[in-house]
Amino acid sequence: MTDISIPLPKCQHLKILTGQKALVTGGSSGIGKAVAIALGQAGADVVVNYHSDEDEAHEVADTITAAGSKALVVGADVSREEDVQRMFHQMLDSFGTIDILVANAGMQQDAPLDEMTLKQWQKVIDVNLTGQFLCAREAVREFKRRGVVDEISCAAGKIICMSSVHQTIPWAGHVNYAASKGGIMQMMRSIAQEVAPFRIRVNSLCPGAIRTPINADAWNTKEAYDSLMKLIPYNRIGEPEDIGRAAAWLASDQADYITGASLVIDGGMCLYPGFAHGG
Ligand code: NAD
């Protein structure tokens, strides 16, 4: 049965990120928007990166400002090295440093393998994987330069990569997307191993089905929603705020000993729901 009105948990916005400076890529919509707002409500000043929807990015910034934190809107294409470097320069000029990177920007260009063009393959890899590499590299440069500031955080910096359950679940018809997320998993773990001695934490969030524009076809009709529920034992779609709360916690010192981890947030989608009644 369809029930899309299940109440979400009330979120107490503890100021667990006070004094920290965060950058959220793709922060004008969906998961990135919810993450940017959650970090702002937790006390961080936030750079809201957008690619094409500047007005929405300013609305996100207004919400963060209303919560008492600073916000800066910066347009940049994360797949372009010069854009990423300009974005970081703007952030360091305005906020002085960076403590938290949420590499969230992502996209899909779906096609059966035998119809997928090299352009479709390359575009998704460029944005989803290379974009995270470029942003992580700039963030680590600043984390290493600055080091730990005790009164701000136990760590010299935190990176959260937005991955997906499709870093492990194969996805027919989405080979470029699944490959990009599988790549993020090993990129994240390798960076985490490399920079742990500098007290830099690197982790991934792996959402299941979250109600955002990227997957509207999977939830915006009753038939699609009912079909989706067959994959989700918890029997509701995820909301962007489910990811926002997790990002704020994972970026905070409450999660200080966690690095190289993938936190799956999927209402049980990875629990092989087809086996719920004996397989
Ligand atoms: P979305 O389409 O609302 O968000 C994607 C954001 O990335 C948009 O703001 C878009 O403008 C931005 N973006 C795209 N290309 C960009 C570029 N070149 N440079 C900068 N920004 C760019 O969809 P979403 O669901 O919020 O997706 C956010 C992330 O979450 C993506 O990485 C996606 O793969 C991941 N994710 C989403 C789901 C889901 O069910 N919605 C599940 C797993 C993972």
Boltz pocket constraint, residues with backbone or C-beta under 6 A from the ligand:
constraints:
  - pocket:
      binder: B
      contacts: [[A, 25], [A, 26], [A, 27], [A, 28], [A, 29], [A, 30], [A, 31], [A, 32], [A, 49], [A, 50], [A, 51], [A, 52], [A, 53], [A, 76], [A, 77], [A, 78], [A, 79], [A, 103], [A, 104], [A, 105], [A, 106], [A, 107], [A, 127], [A, 162], [A, 163], [A, 164], [A, 165], [A, 206], [A, 207], [A, 208], [A, 209], [A, 210], [A, 211], [A, 212], [A, 213], [A, 214], [A, 215]]
      max_distance: 6.0
